Amino acid sequence: MVANACQWSDQTKLIHLVMRLTGPAYTFYRFYSTSQRSSYTMLKEVLAQRFTLESIQPVQSSLFHDHKQREKETVDEFAQALKCLFRKAYPQAQINQEAETMGREY
């Protein structure tokens, strides 16, 4: 949004993107070839492919389905934890699907 409002060039977008990379994304960027790192469009695409939420979804789904109530966890705390895990595992689901899935599981 800011880039569009300020009418940034792709080079300016690239500089701002690189300045904000941290952790695994920055490491991934550093080992990417110099010629490929010089294109905002290309870098944005490879970062999206490498760090897409779709690759994380199976992990989140597994965390949701494997979650068990802890010994000192209240029912309300357990339900809240399940809701949070469900939203991460199934971000496109609607509220009625959440209740239906949680009811079926627990």
Backbone as CSV, one residue per row, in Angstrom:
resi,resn,N_x,N_y,N_z,CA_x,CA_y,CA_z,C_x,C_y,C_z
1,MET,0.816,-1.191,0.000,0.000,0.000,0.000,0.857,1.251,0.000
2,VAL,1.816,1.301,0.907,2.684,2.475,0.987,3.459,2.636,-0.308
3,ALA,3.976,1.518,-0.816,4.764,1.565,-2.048,3.937,2.117,-3.206
4,ASN,2.690,1.707,-3.284,1.822,2.208,-4.353,1.479,3.670,-4.138
5,ALA,1.155,4.040,-2.907,0.795,5.435,-2.610,1.964,6.379,-2.881
6,CYS,3.168,5.912,-2.599,4.365,6.738,-2.808,4.956,6.564,-4.199
7,GLN,4.357,5.700,-4.967,4.798,5.405,-6.333,6.274,5.002,-6.376
8,TRP,6.639,4.057,-5.495,8.011,3.581,-5.445,8.345,2.778,-6.692
9,SER,9.569,2.883,-7.123,10.054,2.042,-8.219,10.307,0.639,-7.669
10,ASP,10.498,-0.317,-8.558,10.809,-1.675,-8.104,12.133,-1.702,-7.339
11,GLN,13.060,-0.852,-7.719,14.347,-0.806,-7.016,14.155,-0.328,-5.569
12,THR,13.319,0.664,-5.374,13.034,1.168,-4.023,12.301,0.104,-3.211
13,LYS,11.351,-0.577,-3.830,10.641,-1.667,-3.149,11.617,-2.758,-2.729
14,LEU,12.550,-3.079,-3.616,13.547,-4.109,-3.323,14.384,-3.721,-2.115
15,ILE,14.825,-2.493,-2.059,15.637,-2.024,-0.930,14.856,-2.131,0.372
16,HIS,13.616,-1.691,0.371,12.791,-1.757,1.591,12.498,-3.194,1.993
17,LEU,12.261,-4.048,1.021,12.003,-5.456,1.319,13.224,-6.102,1.972
18,VAL,14.375,-5.916,1.371,15.607,-6.523,1.889,15.920,-6.004,3.285
19,MET,15.703,-4.716,3.534,15.977,-4.143,4.853,15.111,-4.767,5.942
20,ARG,13.971,-5.324,5.567,13.046,-5.878,6.553,13.139,-7.395,6.705
21,LEU,13.965,-8.040,5.920,14.115,-9.492,6.034,14.877,-9.844,7.308
22,THR,14.401,-10.867,8.003,15.068,-11.343,9.211,15.043,-12.868,9.230
23,GLY,15.853,-13.440,10.109,15.837,-14.882,10.348,16.021,-15.704,9.089
24,PRO,15.208,-16.760,8.945,15.342,-17.662,7.792,15.155,-16.955,6.443
25,ALA,14.306,-15.939,6.407,14.089,-15.217,5.144,15.360,-14.477,4.730
26,TYR,16.041,-13.861,5.696,17.290,-13.157,5.385,18.379,-14.146,4.972
27,THR,18.458,-15.267,5.664,19.442,-16.298,5.305,19.181,-16.801,3.892
28,PHE,17.920,-17.059,3.581,17.539,-17.503,2.240,17.968,-16.467,1.207
29,TYR,17.722,-15.206,1.491,18.090,-14.114,0.584,19.602,-14.070,0.362
30,ARG,20.377,-14.202,1.422,21.838,-14.105,1.317,22.430,-15.189,0.431
31,PHE,21.804,-16.362,0.403,22.340,-17.458,-0.396,21.739,-17.515,-1.793
32,TYR,20.861,-16.603,-2.093,20.281,-16.493,-3.425,21.295,-15.795,-4.312
33,SER,21.372,-16.118,-5.592,22.392,-15.532,-6.467,22.209,-14.022,-6.598
34,THR,23.319,-13.329,-6.804,23.311,-11.869,-6.888,22.409,-11.375,-8.011
35,SER,22.444,-12.047,-9.138,21.609,-11.605,-10.266,20.124,-11.763,-9.941
36,GLN,19.778,-12.807,-9.203,18.378,-13.027,-8.853,17.925,-12.089,-7.734
37,ARG,18.855,-11.667,-6.887,18.518,-10.761,-5.788,18.280,-9.339,-6.269
38,SER,18.642,-9.035,-7.490,18.532,-7.661,-7.979,17.154,-7.326,-8.556
39,SER,16.259,-8.285,-8.598,14.915,-8.058,-9.132,13.878,-8.156,-8.016
40,TYR,13.143,-7.068,-7.782,12.104,-7.068,-6.748,11.055,-8.128,-7.044
41,THR,10.604,-8.176,-8.273,9.546,-9.122,-8.653,9.998,-10.566,-8.434
42,MET,11.213,-10.870,-8.868,11.718,-12.239,-8.724,11.917,-12.595,-7.248
43,LEU,12.495,-11.674,-6.488,12.728,-11.947,-5.071,11.406,-12.143,-4.335
44,LYS,10.443,-11.302,-4.630,9.131,-11.422,-3.995,8.510,-12.781,-4.299
45,GLU,8.620,-13.234,-5.529,8.051,-14.527,-5.920,8.743,-15.696,-5.232
46,VAL,10.082,-15.684,-5.192,10.776,-16.818,-4.576,10.574,-16.834,-3.059
47,LEU,10.493,-15.662,-2.437,10.205,-15.619,-1.004,8.804,-16.151,-0.721
48,ALA,7.864,-15.785,-1.559,6.488,-16.273,-1.385,6.417,-17.786,-1.567
49,GLN,7.150,-18.303,-2.552,7.167,-19.757,-2.767,7.804,-20.480,-1.592
50,ARG,8.895,-19.916,-1.084,9.644,-20.574,-0.004,8.938,-20.479,1.344
51,PHE,8.274,-19.353,1.603,7.708,-19.114,2.922,6.183,-18.969,2.890
52,THR,5.557,-19.620,1.963,4.107,-19.515,1.829,3.392,-20.184,2.998
53,LEU,2.242,-19.652,3.341,1.449,-20.223,4.421,0.965,-21.627,4.094
54,GLU,0.842,-21.923,2.810,0.376,-23.252,2.419,1.331,-24.336,2.902
55,SER,2.621,-24.032,2.965,3.566,-25.040,3.439,3.510,-25.198,4.953
56,ILE,2.969,-24.208,5.638,2.860,-24.238,7.093,1.529,-24.872,7.526
57,GLN,0.529,-24.829,6.687,-0.810,-25.293,7.038,-0.833,-26.728,7.536
58,PRO,-0.138,-27.684,6.907,-0.176,-29.056,7.442,0.378,-29.158,8.863
59,VAL,1.375,-28.359,9.173,1.937,-28.365,10.519,0.904,-27.826,11.509
60,GLN,0.269,-26.724,11.161,-0.752,-26.137,12.028,-1.923,-27.095,12.211
61,SER,-2.310,-27.763,11.153,-3.399,-28.738,11.231,-3.040,-29.872,12.187
62,SER,-1.823,-30.342,12.088,-1.368,-31.405,12.972,-1.355,-30.946,14.430
63,LEU,-0.896,-29.722,14.678,-0.896,-29.184,16.047,-2.318,-29.118,16.604
64,PHE,-3.264,-28.717,15.764,-4.661,-28.640,16.199,-5.191,-30.023,16.561
65,HIS,-5.008,-30.983,15.667,-5.580,-32.321,15.877,-4.888,-33.099,16.990
66,ASP,-3.638,-32.786,17.256,-2.889,-33.503,18.294,-2.963,-32.840,19.667
67,HIS,-3.559,-31.662,19.743,-3.567,-30.919,21.009,-4.428,-31.627,22.057
68,LYS,-3.865,-31.806,23.229,-4.568,-32.427,24.358,-4.632,-31.428,25.509
69,GLN,-5.651,-31.559,26.299,-5.791,-30.668,27.452,-4.695,-30.987,28.468
70,ARG,-4.022,-29.934,28.910,-2.951,-30.107,29.899,-3.544,-30.317,31.280
71,GLU,-2.749,-30.876,32.157,-3.224,-31.258,33.482,-3.868,-30.098,34.245
72,LYS,-3.249,-28.948,34.287,-3.784,-27.822,35.069,-4.515,-26.798,34.200
73,GLU,-4.809,-27.151,32.982,-5.494,-26.253,32.060,-7.003,-26.360,32.265
74,THR,-7.666,-25.208,32.442,-9.118,-25.225,32.604,-9.765,-25.550,31.258
75,VAL,-11.044,-25.882,31.311,-11.782,-26.170,30.079,-11.816,-24.925,29.192
76,ASP,-12.022,-23.759,29.799,-12.042,-22.512,29.027,-10.697,-22.239,28.359
77,GLU,-9.610,-22.463,29.082,-8.267,-22.267,28.516,-8.016,-23.248,27.375
78,PHE,-8.452,-24.489,27.563,-8.307,-25.507,26.534,-9.100,-25.123,25.282
79,ALA,-10.334,-24.679,25.488,-11.177,-24.276,24.357,-10.559,-23.091,23.612
80,GLN,-10.014,-22.132,24.350,-9.383,-20.975,23.720,-8.154,-21.394,22.923
81,ALA,-7.359,-22.304,23.479,-6.178,-22.803,22.772,-6.592,-23.505,21.480
82,LEU,-7.655,-24.295,21.552,-8.150,-24.985,20.351,-8.623,-23.994,19.298
83,LYS,-9.322,-22.953,19.734,-9.789,-21.936,18.778,-8.618,-21.277,18.073
84,CYS,-7.579,-20.930,18.824,-6.391,-20.301,18.226,-5.713,-21.239,17.240
85,LEU,-5.544,-22.494,17.636,-4.919,-23.480,16.759,-5.767,-23.723,15.511
86,PHE,-7.089,-23.759,15.688,-7.974,-23.982,14.550,-7.851,-22.855,13.533
87,ARG,-7.841,-21.616,14.012,-7.742,-20.464,13.100,-6.435,-20.480,12.325
88,LYS,-5.352,-20.950,12.950,-4.071,-21.049,12.251,-4.085,-22.208,11.252
89,ALA,-4.716,-23.314,11.645,-4.745,-24.494,10.785,-5.687,-24.332,9.603
90,TYR,-6.787,-23.632,9.814,-7.818,-23.492,8.783,-8.231,-22.034,8.654
91,PRO,-7.346,-21.168,8.157,-7.641,-19.735,8.107,-8.820,-19.375,7.200
92,GLN,-9.146,-20.234,6.253,-10.250,-19.937,5.337,-11.605,-20.434,5.854
93,ALA,-11.586,-21.182,6.950,-12.824,-21.764,7.483,-13.734,-20.684,8.060
94,GLN,-15.002,-20.955,8.013,-15.972,-20.034,8.586,-16.297,-20.486,10.005
95,ILE,-16.946,-19.634,10.767,-17.205,-19.902,12.183,-18.016,-21.176,12.382
96,ASN,-19.011,-21.433,11.566,-19.810,-22.641,11.741,-18.984,-23.897,11.467
97,GLN,-17.996,-23.809,10.576,-17.110,-24.941,10.336,-16.222,-25.182,11.547
98,GLU,-15.800,-24.107,12.204,-14.954,-24.223,13.407,-15.702,-24.996,14.480
99,ALA,-16.924,-24.612,14.769,-17.705,-25.276,15.800,-17.970,-26.734,15.439
100,GLU,-18.262,-26.981,14.177,-18.545,-28.343,13.719,-17.294,-29.229,13.846
101,THR,-16.155,-28.741,13.406,-14.925,-29.513,13.478,-14.521,-29.764,14.921
102,MET,-14.584,-28.737,15.743,-14.185,-28.877,17.139,-15.142,-29.842,17.866
103,GLY,-16.415,-29.793,17.528,-17.388,-30.694,18.139,-17.150,-32.143,17.755
104,ARG,-16.738,-32.341,16.528,-16.465,-33.682,16.039,-15.203,-34.249,16.674
105,GLU,-14.213,-33.385,16.903,-12.928,-33.822,17.444,-12.999,-34.050,18.948
106,TYR,-13.782,-33.214,19.655,-13.751,-33.258,21.116,-15.121,-33.437,21.663
